[in-house]
Amino acid sequence: MKYKFNQKELNFSNDRKSFYLSVTILDENNNKDKELSDNVTILIDSEYLSYDYLERAVKQVDGITKESDGSTLHDVGEGVYWQVYPNETVIWSWIDEQDGVPFEKTWINNEVLLTIGKHFYEVKKTYVKDEGYLGVTDEIFEV
């Protein structure tokens, strides 16, 4: 699986700048997988989630009660449910589900999710006010 990081500059009327960091998951032809990219970004960018929490949840050692199928269901409070299975995680928008809007459940390998998540948090640490995330480049990474 291939991915890259993007940042979007947001300008406010008081000359203040802010930057939004996101991850783009790419298919074998380097086309964006929009649903998976959006779901992964919302999940790992949640203010309630740290890499340590993500890792414990994906490895299912976070104390969450397992469902009958061996999975654990999580809600980070950002409109996304994520259900962890031993090898894969499924992510979807509970807001769309609740509103009856069509949505797609997206699946990602657990090790890939952890690799992208760890890298995301490393890039997030490179933030410089008014300059953005210095760790964002045009490089495409492969897991």
C-alpha positions, -999 to +999 in steps of 0.1 A: +000+000+000+012+035-009+005+067+009+016+103+012+010+133+034-007+166+024-012+198+042-038+225+034-031+261+044-061+278+060-060+316+061-081+337+085-092+373+082-070+383+111-039+372+091-036+341+112-026+309+093-035+273+102-026+241+085-045+209+082-025+176+079-040+146+061-029+113+047-037+101+011-039+064+005-030+055-031-039+025-052-015+007-075-019+034-101-012+062-076-049+073-076-064+084-043-086+060-024-109+088-012-130+069+014-101+051+030-079+083+030-107+103+046-115+076+072-079+070+081-072+108+084-102+114+106-093+084+128-056+092+133-060+130+135-086+128+163-077+150+192-086+121+215-061+097+199-024+093+204-001+068+187+002+048+220-036+045+222-039+036+185-012+009+190-029-006+221-063-006+204-050-022+172-031-049+191-063-053+212-045-048+246-065-017+256-090-034+279-120-030+255-143-060+258-141-082+227-173-089+207-183-125+199-164-124+166-131-114+184-133-077+174-132-046+195-154-016+186-141+020+191-155+055+188-130+083+190-156+110+191-149+124+157-177+108+137-158+076+130-163+041+143-135+016+140-137-020+146-104-039+152-101-075+142-069-096+147-054-087+113-076-058+099-095-028+110-127-015+095-134+022+096-167+040+088-186+072+095-212+068+122-226+103+113-234+091+078-248+058+092-269+077+117-282+101+091-290+074+066-265+088+041-247+062+019-213+054+034-186+028+027-169+007+053-132+008+046-107-020+055-070-016+063-044-041+074-035-035+111+002-033+105-003-008+077-025+013+099+001+014+126+029+022+102+009+051+087-003+063+121+033+063+135+045+082+105+016+107+107+024+115+144+061+120+135+051+145+107+027+162+131+056+170+155+073+190+127+046+218+129+060+253+129+035+282+134+028+301+102+050+276+082+031+244+086+043+208+088+079+209+077+078+170+075+054+171+045+071+164+012+059+151-022+074+117-014+052+086-018+058+060+009+051+023+006+042-002+033 
